[in-house]
Amino acid sequence: MPNPLNAMLKQAQELQKKMEQLQDELMEKRVEGSAGGGMVTAIVNGRGEMVDLKIDPEAVDPEDVEILEDLIVAAVNQAREKAQQLAQEEMRKITGGMLPQGLGGIKIPGLF
């Protein structure tokens, strides 16, 4: 007679393996955010880590550095938000939608 606990543990191990694989895949994916009509573009990987920043030379005004700083912050925040959405979408694919509130906590029906 099969043990239901063993089957659940096996499923949990398979899910963990898929999640680890997804983390590796997210490192390779890229999303971008921009501000100032594209004058500043931030590129982050699927885990939200910034990997590149592009600044149009016209955005650089030595007399008004604060605008450039604001554009950088806006572009990075937009890119990180897109990366978070990407990660959530990918995680839902492998968990069958068991992460309704994002990546914070895995909710497996009947297990917790």
N, CA, C and O atoms as a printed pandas DataFrame, in Angstrom:
     atom_number atom_name residue_name chain_id  residue_number  x_coord  y_coord  z_coord
0              1         N          MET        A               1    0.842   -1.175    0.000
1              2        CA          MET        A               1    0.000    0.000    0.000
2              3         C          MET        A               1    0.896    1.252    0.000
3              4         O          MET        A               1    1.770    1.373    0.859
4              5         N          PRO        A               2    0.698    2.178   -0.942
5              6        CA          PRO        A               2    1.537    3.367   -1.006
6              7         C          PRO        A               2    1.305    4.287    0.194
7              8         O          PRO        A               2    0.186    4.443    0.683
8              9         N          ASN        A               3    2.388    4.877    0.639
9             10        CA          ASN        A               3    2.339    5.794    1.769
10            11         C          ASN        A               3    2.112    7.217    1.257
11            12         O          ASN        A               3    2.949    7.743    0.524
12            13         N          PRO        A               4    0.979    7.860    1.636
13            14        CA          PRO        A               4    0.696    9.203    1.123
14            15         C          PRO        A               4    1.741   10.239    1.564
15            16         O          PRO        A               4    2.014   11.196    0.839
16            17         N          LEU        A               5    2.312   10.047    2.736
17            18        CA          LEU        A               5    3.340   10.981    3.209
18            19         C          LEU        A               5    4.576   10.909    2.328
19            20         O          LEU        A               5    5.169   11.937    2.001
20            21         N          ASN        A               6    4.965    9.705    1.942
21            22        CA          ASN        A               6    6.119    9.560    1.046
22            23         C          ASN        A               6    5.858   10.223   -0.304
23            24         O          ASN        A               6    6.746   10.855   -0.876
24            25         N          ALA        A               7    4.644   10.077   -0.803
25            26        CA          ALA        A               7    4.292   10.698   -2.085
26            27         C          ALA        A               7    4.351   12.215   -1.970
27            28         O          ALA        A               7    4.833   12.889   -2.880
28            29         N          MET        A               8    3.861   12.757   -0.853
29            30        CA          MET        A               8    3.909   14.211   -0.658
30            31         C          MET        A               8    5.347   14.701   -0.536
31            32         O          MET        A               8    5.693   15.753   -1.072
32            33         N          LEU        A               9    6.172   13.955    0.156
33            34        CA          LEU        A               9    7.582   14.336    0.301
34            35         C          LEU        A               9    8.287   14.315   -1.047
35            36         O          LEU        A               9    9.110   15.181   -1.340
36            37         N          LYS        A              10    7.965   13.334   -1.853
37            38        CA          LYS        A              10    8.562   13.251   -3.183
38            39         C          LYS        A              10    8.135   14.453   -4.032
39            40         O          LYS        A              10    8.949   15.036   -4.748
40            41         N          GLN        A              11    6.858   14.815   -3.945
41            42        CA          GLN        A              11    6.377   15.979   -4.683
42            43         C          GLN        A              11    7.074   17.249   -4.202
43            44         O          GLN        A              11    7.437   18.106   -5.008
44            45         N          ALA        A              12    7.261   17.369   -2.890
45            46        CA          ALA        A              12    7.937   18.543   -2.333
46            47         C          ALA        A              12    9.386   18.609   -2.816
47            48         O          ALA        A              12    9.886   19.692   -3.119
48            49         N          GLN        A              13   10.059   17.468   -2.890
49            50        CA          GLN        A              13   11.442   17.439   -3.373
50            51         C          GLN        A              13   11.510   17.833   -4.847
51            52         O          GLN        A              13   12.413   18.557   -5.265
52            53         N          GLU        A              14   10.553   17.352   -5.621
53            54        CA          GLU        A              14   10.509   17.707   -7.044
54            55         C          GLU        A              14   10.248   19.203   -7.216
55            56         O          GLU        A              14   10.854   19.850   -8.070
56            57         N          LEU        A              15    9.353   19.742   -6.410
57            58        CA          LEU        A              15    9.058   21.176   -6.456
58            59         C          LEU        A              15   10.298   21.986   -6.079
59            60         O          LEU        A              15   10.597   22.998   -6.713
60            61         N          GLN        A              16   11.011   21.546   -5.056
61            62        CA          GLN        A              16   12.218   22.247   -4.642
62            63         C          GLN        A              16   13.253   22.241   -5.773
63            64         O          GLN        A              16   13.906   23.255   -6.022
64            65         N          LYS        A              17   13.398   21.126   -6.442
65            66        CA          LYS        A              17   14.344   21.030   -7.546
66            67         C          LYS        A              17   13.952   21.985   -8.678
67            68         O          LYS        A              17   14.805   22.658   -9.258
68            69         N          LYS        A              18   12.646   22.034   -8.986
69            70        CA          LYS        A              18   12.168   22.943  -10.031
70            71         C          LYS        A              18   12.395   24.398   -9.643
71            72         O          LYS        A              18   12.750   25.223  -10.485
72            73         N          MET        A              19   12.192   24.710   -8.369
73            74        CA          MET        A              19   12.388   26.082   -7.905
74            75         C          MET        A              19   13.858   26.486   -7.998
75            76         O          MET        A              19   14.165   27.618   -8.372
76            77         N          GLU        A              20   14.761   25.577   -7.663
77            78        CA          GLU        A              20   16.194   25.862   -7.786
78            79         C          GLU        A              20   16.566   26.096   -9.248
79            80         O          GLU        A              20   17.340   27.000   -9.563
80            81         N          GLN        A              21   16.014   25.283  -10.126
81            82        CA          GLN        A              21   16.269   25.439  -11.555
82            83         C          GLN        A              21   15.738   26.788  -12.034
83            84         O          GLN        A              21   16.387   27.473  -12.823
84            85         N          LEU        A              22   14.555   27.162  -11.552
85            86        CA          LEU        A              22   13.972   28.451  -11.931
86            87         C          LEU        A              22   14.854   29.605  -11.483
87            88         O          LEU        A              22   15.027   30.573  -12.225
88            89         N          GLN        A              23   15.412   29.519  -10.287
89            90        CA          GLN        A              23   16.301   30.586   -9.801
90            91         C          GLN        A              23   17.490   30.754  -10.747
91            92         O          GLN        A              23   17.899   31.878  -11.036
92            93         N          ASP        A              24   18.035   29.657  -11.222
93            94        CA          ASP        A              24   19.144   29.726  -12.184
94            95         C          ASP        A              24   18.692   30.368  -13.492
95            96         O          ASP        A              24   19.404   31.189  -14.069
96            97         N          GLU        A              25   17.504   29.986  -13.953
97            98        CA          GLU        A              25   16.979   30.543  -15.205
98            99         C          GLU        A              25   16.704   32.038  -15.069
99           100         O          GLU        A              25   16.936   32.800  -16.008
100          101         N          LEU        A              26   16.212   32.460  -13.910
101          102        CA          LEU        A              26   15.918   33.877  -13.699
102          103         C          LEU        A              26   17.188   34.728  -13.739
103          104         O          LEU        A              26   17.137   35.902  -14.106
104          105         N          MET        A              27   18.314   34.146  -13.369
105          106        CA          MET        A              27   19.582   34.885  -13.429
106          107         C          MET        A              27   19.915   35.262  -14.869
107          108         O          MET        A              27   20.598   36.259  -15.108
108          109         N          GLU        A              28   19.438   34.471  -15.828
109          110        CA          GLU        A              28   19.765   34.702  -17.233
110          111         C          GLU        A              28   18.759   35.612  -17.941
111          112         O          GLU        A              28   19.073   36.186  -18.984
112          113         N          LYS        A              29   17.569   35.746  -17.389
113          114        CA          LYS        A              29   16.545   36.574  -18.036
114          115         C          LYS        A              29   16.815   38.046  -17.755
115          116         O          LYS        A              29   17.392   38.398  -16.726
116          117         N          ARG        A              30   16.391   38.901  -18.681
117          118        CA          ARG        A              30   16.598   40.346  -18.551
118          119         C          ARG        A              30   15.290   41.089  -18.780
119          120         O          ARG        A              30   14.518   40.759  -19.680
120          121         N          VAL        A              31   15.057   42.098  -17.949
121          122        CA          VAL        A              31   13.946   43.019  -18.144
122          123         C          VAL        A              31   14.502   44.420  -17.978
123          124         O          VAL        A              31   15.534   44.621  -17.337
124          125         N          GLU        A              32   13.805   45.392  -18.564
125          126        CA          GLU        A              32   14.307   46.753  -18.441
126          127         C          GLU        A              32   13.207   47.709  -18.025
127          128         O          GLU        A              32   12.022   47.498  -18.282
128          129         N          GLY        A              33   13.649   48.753  -17.380
129          130        CA          GLY        A              33   12.766   49.847  -17.013
130          131         C          GLY        A              33   13.416   51.122  -17.511
131          132         O          GLY        A              33   14.641   51.216  -17.596
132          133         N          SER        A              34   12.595   52.092  -17.837
133          134        CA          SER        A              34   13.170   53.336  -18.336
134          135         C          SER        A              34   12.439   54.525  -17.750
135          136         O          SER        A              34   11.326   54.404  -17.239
136          137         N          ALA        A              35   13.079   55.668  -17.832
137          138        CA          ALA        A              35   12.494   56.911  -17.325
138          139         C          ALA        A              35   12.975   58.047  -18.216
139          140         O          ALA        A              35   13.971   57.941  -18.933
140          141         N          GLY        A              36   12.221   59.139  -18.137
141          142        CA          GLY        A              36   12.610   60.309  -18.929
142          143         C          GLY        A              36   12.506   60.065  -20.419
143          144         O          GLY        A              36   13.335   60.546  -21.192
144          145         N          GLY        A              37   11.490   59.319  -20.825
145          146        CA          GLY        A              37   11.328   59.043  -22.251
146          147         C          GLY        A              37   12.470   58.221  -22.825
147          148         O          GLY        A              37   12.830   58.371  -23.993
148          149         N          GLY        A              38   13.034   57.356  -22.000
149          150        CA          GLY        A              38   14.125   56.491  -22.464
150          151         C          GLY        A              38   15.512   57.089  -22.264
151          152         O          GLY        A              38   16.507   56.520  -22.713
152          153         N          MET        A              39   15.579   58.221  -21.598
153          154        CA          MET        A              39   16.896   58.837  -21.370
154          155         C          MET        A              39   17.736   58.014  -20.398
155          156         O          MET        A              39   18.966   58.032  -20.457
156          157         N          VAL        A              40   17.057   57.286  -19.495
157          158        CA          VAL        A              40   17.746   56.401  -18.561
158          159         C          VAL        A              40   17.066   55.038  -18.644
159          160         O          VAL        A              40   15.846   54.934  -18.513
160          161         N          THR        A              41   17.856   54.006  -18.861
161          162        CA          THR        A              41   17.335   52.644  -18.940
162          163         C          THR        A              41   18.127   51.757  -17.993
163          164         O          THR        A              41   19.354   51.697  -18.057
164          165         N          ALA        A              42   17.410   51.074  -17.117
165          166        CA          ALA        A              42   18.024   50.121  -16.201
166          167         C          ALA        A              42   17.648   48.721  -16.650
167          168         O          ALA        A              42   16.491   48.458  -16.977
168          169         N          ILE        A              43   18.613   47.832  -16.665
169          170        CA          ILE        A              43   18.379   46.443  -17.050
170          171         C          ILE        A              43   18.719   45.574  -15.841
171          172         O          ILE        A              43   19.809   45.662  -15.276
172          173         N          VAL        A              44   17.753   44.731  -15.460
173          174        CA          VAL        A              44   17.955   43.836  -14.330
174          175         C          VAL        A              44   17.698   42.408  -14.778
175          176         O          VAL        A              44   17.017   42.163  -15.773
176          177         N          ASN        A              45   18.260   41.466  -14.017
177          178        CA          ASN        A              45   17.976   40.070  -14.318
178          179         C          ASN        A              45   16.655   39.688  -13.660
179          180         O          ASN        A              45   16.047   40.499  -12.961
180          181         N          GLY        A              46   16.222   38.477  -13.880
181          182        CA          GLY        A              46   14.936   38.033  -13.368
182          183         C          GLY        A              46   14.860   37.948  -11.866
183          184         O          GLY        A              46   13.782   37.735  -11.311
184          185         N          ARG        A              47   15.986   38.109  -11.194
185          186        CA          ARG        A              47   15.996   38.111   -9.732
186          187         C          ARG        A              47   16.045   39.534   -9.186
187          188         O          ARG        A              47   16.142   39.733   -7.975
188          189         N          GLY        A              48   15.978   40.531  -10.084
189          190        CA          GLY        A              48   15.933   41.920   -9.651
190          191         C          GLY        A              48   17.289   42.561   -9.437
191          192         O          GLY        A              48   17.370   43.662   -8.892
192          193         N          GLU        A              49   18.353   41.899   -9.854
193          194        CA          GLU        A              49   19.697   42.445   -9.696
194          195         C          GLU        A              49   20.048   43.256  -10.936
195          196         O          GLU        A              49   19.965   42.754  -12.056
196          197         N          MET        A              50   20.440   44.513  -10.734
197          198        CA          MET        A              50   20.765   45.365  -11.875
198          199         C          MET        A              50   22.041   44.861  -12.543
199          200         O          MET        A              50   23.056   44.624  -11.887
200          201         N          VAL        A              51   21.965   44.705  -13.868
201          202        CA          VAL        A              51   23.113   44.212  -14.622
202          203         C          VAL        A              51   23.647   45.251  -15.603
203          204         O          VAL        A              51   24.767   45.115  -16.096
204          205         N          ASP        A              52   22.854   46.294  -15.892
205          206        CA          ASP        A              52   23.316   47.323  -16.816
206          207         C          ASP        A              52   22.506   48.594  -16.597
207          208         O          ASP        A              52   21.364   48.553  -16.140
208          209         N          LEU        A              53   23.118   49.713  -16.929
209          210        CA          LEU        A              53   22.473   51.007  -16.830
210          211         C          LEU        A              53   22.916   51.834  -18.020
211          212         O          LEU        A              53   24.112   51.983  -18.271
212          213         N          LYS        A              54   21.961   52.367  -18.745
213          214        CA          LYS        A              54   22.280   53.187  -19.917
214          215         C          LYS        A              54   21.731   54.591  -19.676
215          216         O          LYS        A              54   20.576   54.764  -19.287
216          217         N          ILE        A              55   22.589   55.595  -19.916
217          218        CA          ILE        A              55   22.195   56.987  -19.718
218          219         C          ILE        A              55   22.496   57.755  -20.996
219          220         O          ILE        A              55   23.634   57.797  -21.462
220          221         N          ASP        A              56   21.457   58.357  -21.550
221          222        CA          ASP        A              56   21.614   59.211  -22.726
222          223         C          ASP        A              56   22.442   60.421  -22.307
223          224         O          ASP        A              56   22.126   61.059  -21.303
224          225         N          PRO        A              57   23.495   60.751  -23.053
225          226        CA          PRO        A              57   24.332   61.895  -22.687
226          227         C          PRO        A              57   23.545   63.195  -22.501
227          228         O          PRO        A              57   23.968   64.072  -21.749
228          229         N          GLU        A              58   22.413   63.321  -23.177
229          230        CA          GLU        A              58   21.607   64.530  -23.023
230          231         C          GLU        A              58   20.967   64.621  -21.639
231          232         O          GLU        A              58   20.532   65.696  -21.225
232          233         N          ALA        A              59   20.907   63.489  -20.918
233          234        CA          ALA        A              59   20.324   63.489  -19.579
234          235         C          ALA        A              59   21.306   64.024  -18.544
235          236         O          ALA        A              59   20.928   64.301  -17.405
236          237         N          VAL        A              60   22.561   64.168  -18.942
237          238        CA          VAL        A              60   23.595   64.604  -18.003
238          239         C          VAL        A              60   23.728   66.123  -18.063
239          240         O          VAL        A              60   24.253   66.688  -19.022
240          241         N          ASP        A              61   23.237   66.759  -17.010
241          242        CA          ASP        A              61   23.332   68.209  -16.884
242          243         C          ASP        A              61   24.051   68.484  -15.566
243          244         O          ASP        A              61   23.463   68.305  -14.499
244          245         N          PRO        A              62   25.313   68.917  -15.619
245          246        CA          PRO        A              62   26.067   69.156  -14.385
246          247         C          PRO        A              62   25.383   70.169  -13.460
247          248         O          PRO        A              62   25.647   70.192  -12.258
248          249         N          GLU        A              63   24.521   70.990  -14.013
249          250        CA          GLU        A              63   23.820   71.988  -13.211
250          251         C          GLU        A              63   22.599   71.413  -12.487
251          252         O          GLU        A              63   22.082   72.022  -11.551
252          253         N          ASP        A              64   22.145   70.242  -12.924
253          254        CA          ASP        A              64   20.948   69.658  -12.324
254          255         C          ASP        A              64   21.097   68.141  -12.198
255          256         O          ASP        A              64   20.426   67.381  -12.896
256          257         N          VAL        A              65   21.966   67.721  -11.317
257          258        CA          VAL        A              65   22.241   66.304  -11.101
258          259         C          VAL        A              65   21.032   65.603  -10.477
259          260         O          VAL        A              65   20.845   64.404  -10.684
260          261         N          GLU        A              66   20.220   66.324   -9.727
261          262        CA          GLU        A              66   19.075   65.711   -9.062
262          263         C          GLU        A              66   18.094   65.091  -10.045
263          264         O          GLU        A              66   17.525   64.038   -9.759
264          265         N          ILE        A              67   17.887   65.709  -11.177
265          266        CA          ILE        A              67   16.978   65.124  -12.175
266          267         C          ILE        A              67   17.520   63.788  -12.655
267          268         O          ILE        A              67   16.767   62.820  -12.761
268          269         N          LEU        A              68   18.809   63.720  -12.947
269          270        CA          LEU        A              68   19.420   62.467  -13.383
270          271         C          LEU        A              68   19.282   61.404  -12.299
271          272         O          LEU        A              68   18.964   60.253  -12.596
272          273         N          GLU        A              69   19.515   61.778  -11.057
273          274        CA          GLU        A              69   19.382   60.823   -9.960
274          275         C          GLU        A              69   17.952   60.287   -9.876
275          276         O          GLU        A              69   17.739   59.088   -9.696
276          277         N          ASP        A              70   16.985   61.180  -10.008
277          278        CA          ASP        A              70   15.583   60.763   -9.968
278          279         C          ASP        A              70   15.245   59.815  -11.119
279          280         O          ASP        A              70   14.513   58.842  -10.941
280          281         N          LEU        A              71   15.787   60.114  -12.301
281          282        CA          LEU        A              71   15.533   59.247  -13.455
282          283         C          LEU        A              71   16.129   57.860  -13.243
283          284         O          LEU        A              71   15.518   56.854  -13.602
284          285         N          ILE        A              72   17.306   57.812  -12.666
285          286        CA          ILE        A              72   17.949   56.519  -12.404
286          287         C          ILE        A              72   17.114   55.712  -11.418
287          288         O          ILE        A              72   16.854   54.530  -11.644
288          289         N          VAL        A              73   16.698   56.334  -10.343
289          290        CA          VAL        A              73   15.887   55.633   -9.341
290          291         C          VAL        A              73   14.591   55.126   -9.969
291          292         O          VAL        A              73   14.202   53.982   -9.734
292          293         N          ALA        A              74   13.927   55.947  -10.751
293          294        CA          ALA        A              74   12.672   55.548  -11.384
294          295         C          ALA        A              74   12.878   54.372  -12.340
295          296         O          ALA        A              74   12.087   53.428  -12.350
296          297         N          ALA        A              75   13.934   54.434  -13.136
297          298        CA          ALA        A              75   14.193   53.360  -14.096
298          299         C          ALA        A              75   14.516   52.051  -13.380
299          300         O          ALA        A              75   14.026   50.992  -13.773
300          301         N          VAL        A              76   15.333   52.116  -12.337
301          302        CA          VAL        A              76   15.695   50.907  -11.596
302          303         C          VAL        A              76   14.463   50.323  -10.905
303          304         O          VAL        A              76   14.254   49.110  -10.927
304          305         N          ASN        A              77   13.660   51.171  -10.302
305          306        CA          ASN        A              77   12.448   50.672   -9.635
306          307         C          ASN        A              77   11.497   50.011  -10.620
307          308         O          ASN        A              77   10.919   48.966  -10.320
308          309         N          GLN        A              78   11.333   50.606  -11.784
309          310        CA          GLN        A              78   10.452   50.021  -12.793
310          311         C          GLN        A              78   10.990   48.668  -13.257
311          312         O          GLN        A              78   10.227   47.714  -13.407
312          313         N          ALA        A              79   12.282   48.584  -13.481
313          314        CA          ALA        A              79   12.877   47.322  -13.929
314          315         C          ALA        A              79   12.748   46.243  -12.855
315          316         O          ALA        A              79   12.433   45.093  -13.162
316          317         N          ARG        A              80   12.986   46.607  -11.618
317          318        CA          ARG        A              80   12.872   45.625  -10.522
318          319         C          ARG        A              80   11.439   45.142  -10.363
319          320         O          ARG        A              80   11.213   43.967  -10.073
320          321         N          GLU        A              81   10.474   46.024  -10.546
321          322        CA          GLU        A              81    9.071   45.628  -10.470
322          323         C          GLU        A              81    8.743   44.626  -11.583
323          324         O          GLU        A              81    8.043   43.640  -11.353
324          325         N          LYS        A              82    9.252   44.888  -12.782
325          326        CA          LYS        A              82    9.030   43.953  -13.888
326          327         C          LYS        A              82    9.694   42.607  -13.606
327          328         O          LYS        A              82    9.143   41.556  -13.931
328          329         N          ALA        A              83   10.876   42.645  -13.001
329          330        CA          ALA        A              83   11.573   41.398  -12.673
330          331         C          ALA        A              83   10.775   40.609  -11.639
331          332         O          ALA        A              83   10.690   39.384  -11.726
332          333         N          GLN        A              84   10.198   41.294  -10.671
333          334        CA          GLN        A              84    9.392   40.621   -9.664
334          335         C          GLN        A              84    8.165   39.976  -10.309
335          336         O          GLN        A              84    7.812   38.844   -9.976
336          337         N          GLN        A              85    7.523   40.681  -11.216
337          338        CA          GLN        A              85    6.366   40.122  -11.910
338          339         C          GLN        A              85    6.763   38.897  -12.728
339          340         O          GLN        A              85    6.047   37.896  -12.746
340          341         N          LEU        A              86    7.911   38.982  -13.405
341          342        CA          LEU        A              86    8.408   37.849  -14.188
342          343         C          LEU        A              86    8.648   36.646  -13.286
343          344         O          LEU        A              86    8.243   35.530  -13.612
344          345         N          ALA        A              87    9.303   36.870  -12.156
345          346        CA          ALA        A              87    9.594   35.774  -11.235
346          347         C          ALA        A              87    8.307   35.144  -10.715
347          348         O          ALA        A              87    8.214   33.921  -10.611
348          349         N          GLN        A              88    7.315   35.970  -10.387
349          350        CA          GLN        A              88    6.040   35.437   -9.902
350          351         C          GLN        A              88    5.346   34.600  -10.972
351          352         O          GLN        A              88    4.817   33.527  -10.684
352          353         N          GLU        A              89    5.351   35.097  -12.205
353          354        CA          GLU        A              89    4.722   34.345  -13.300
354          355         C          GLU        A              89    5.411   33.005  -13.503
355          356         O          GLU        A              89    4.750   31.978  -13.660
356          357         N          GLU        A              90    6.737   33.014  -13.498
357          358        CA          GLU        A              90    7.481   31.772  -13.701
358          359         C          GLU        A              90    7.262   30.809  -12.542
359          360         O          GLU        A              90    7.142   29.602  -12.751
360          361         N          MET        A              91    7.209   31.335  -11.320
361          362        CA          MET        A              91    7.004   30.486  -10.145
362          363         C          MET        A              91    5.615   29.862  -10.179
363          364         O          MET        A              91    5.449   28.694   -9.829
364          365         N          ARG        A              92    4.619   30.633  -10.597
365          366        CA          ARG        A              92    3.257   30.080  -10.686
366          367         C          ARG        A              92    3.200   28.930  -11.690
367          368         O          ARG        A              92    2.444   27.976  -11.507
368          369         N          LYS        A              93    4.001   29.025  -12.750
369          370        CA          LYS        A              93    4.007   27.958  -13.750
370          371         C          LYS        A              93    4.452   26.632  -13.145
371          372         O          LYS        A              93    3.886   25.582  -13.448
372          373         N          ILE        A              94    5.466   26.687  -12.289
373          374        CA          ILE        A              94    5.991   25.423  -11.753
374          375         C          ILE        A              94    5.262   24.962  -10.497
375          376         O          ILE        A              94    5.365   23.797  -10.116
376          377         N          THR        A              95    4.520   25.873   -9.844
377          378        CA          THR        A              95    3.824   25.471   -8.626
378          379         C          THR        A              95    2.332   25.288   -8.842
379          380         O          THR        A              95    1.602   24.948   -7.911
380          381         N          GLY        A              96    1.883   25.508  -10.051
381          382        CA          GLY        A              96    0.460   25.360  -10.323
382          383         C          GLY        A              96   -0.375   26.425   -9.647
383          384         O          GLY        A              96   -1.537   26.193   -9.313
384          385         N          GLY        A              97    0.215   27.592   -9.445
385          386        CA          GLY        A              97   -0.520   28.701   -8.857
386          387         C          GLY        A              97   -0.600   28.672   -7.350
387          388         O          GLY        A              97   -1.451   29.349   -6.773
388          389         N          MET        A              98    0.254   27.915   -6.695
389          390        CA          MET        A              98    0.196   27.824   -5.240
390          391         C          MET        A              98    0.843   29.010   -4.545
391          392         O          MET        A              98    0.957   29.008   -3.319
392          393         N          LEU        A              99    1.268   30.023   -5.289
393          394        CA          LEU        A              99    1.883   31.203   -4.693
394          395         C          LEU        A              99    1.038   32.435   -5.002
395          396         O          LEU        A              99    1.471   33.293   -5.771
396          397         N          PRO        A             100   -0.130   32.541   -4.435
397          398        CA          PRO        A             100   -1.018   33.638   -4.799
398          399         C          PRO        A             100   -0.500   35.008   -4.417
399          400         O          PRO        A             100   -0.849   35.990   -5.071
400          401         N          GLN        A             101    0.318   35.112   -3.387
401          402        CA          GLN        A             101    0.813   36.405   -2.942
402          403         C          GLN        A             101    2.270   36.618   -3.325
403          404         O          GLN        A             101    2.969   37.373   -2.649
404          405         N          GLY        A             102    2.742   35.992   -4.365
405          406        CA          GLY        A             102    4.111   36.202   -4.794
406          407         C          GLY        A             102    5.029   35.125   -4.276
407          408         O          GLY        A             102    4.603   33.997   -4.029
408          409         N          LEU        A             103    6.284   35.470   -4.112
409          410        CA          LEU        A             103    7.306   34.498   -3.743
410          411         C          LEU        A             103    7.480   34.357   -2.237
411          412         O          LEU        A             103    8.298   33.560   -1.778
412          413         N          GLY        A             104    6.718   35.122   -1.470
413          414        CA          GLY        A             104    6.932   35.167   -0.036
414          415         C          GLY        A             104    6.845   33.821    0.653
415          416         O          GLY        A             104    7.752   33.466    1.407
416          417         N          GLY        A             105    5.819   33.084    0.430
417          418        CA          GLY        A             105    5.662   31.818    1.126
418          419         C          GLY        A             105    4.905   30.827    0.271
419          420         O          GLY        A             105    3.893   31.157   -0.346
420          421         N          ILE        A             106    5.399   29.637    0.246
421          422        CA          ILE        A             106    4.757   28.600   -0.559
422          423         C          ILE        A             106    3.564   28.072    0.215
423          424         O          ILE        A             106    3.688   27.712    1.385
424          425         N          LYS        A             107    2.433   28.025   -0.420
425          426        CA          LYS        A             107    1.238   27.501    0.211
426          427         C          LYS        A             107    0.810   26.262   -0.567
427          428         O          LYS        A             107    0.287   26.355   -1.677
428          429         N          ILE        A             108    1.042   25.113    0.034
429          430        CA          ILE        A             108    0.685   23.860   -0.600
430          431         C          ILE        A             108   -0.561   23.329    0.099
431          432         O          ILE        A             108   -0.503   22.964    1.273
432          433         N          PRO        A             109   -1.681   23.281   -0.607
433          434        CA          PRO        A             109   -2.937   22.828    0.018
434          435         C          PRO        A             109   -2.772   21.462    0.674
435          436         O          PRO        A             109   -2.229   20.527    0.085
436          437         N          GLY        A             110   -3.250   21.376    1.897
437          438        CA          GLY        A             110   -3.209   20.106    2.623
438          439         C          GLY        A             110   -1.886   19.810    3.292
439          440         O          GLY        A             110   -1.781   18.832    4.033
440          441         N          LEU        A             111   -0.863   20.632    3.051
441          442        CA          LEU        A             111    0.437   20.363    3.638
442          443         C          LEU        A             111    0.704   21.293    4.807
443          444         O          LEU        A             111    1.288   20.879    5.809
444          445         N          PHE        A             112    0.281   22.551    4.690
445          446        CA          PHE        A             112    0.518   23.530    5.765
446          447         C          PHE        A             112   -0.791   24.112    6.225
447          448         O          PHE        A             112   -0.812   24.954    7.123
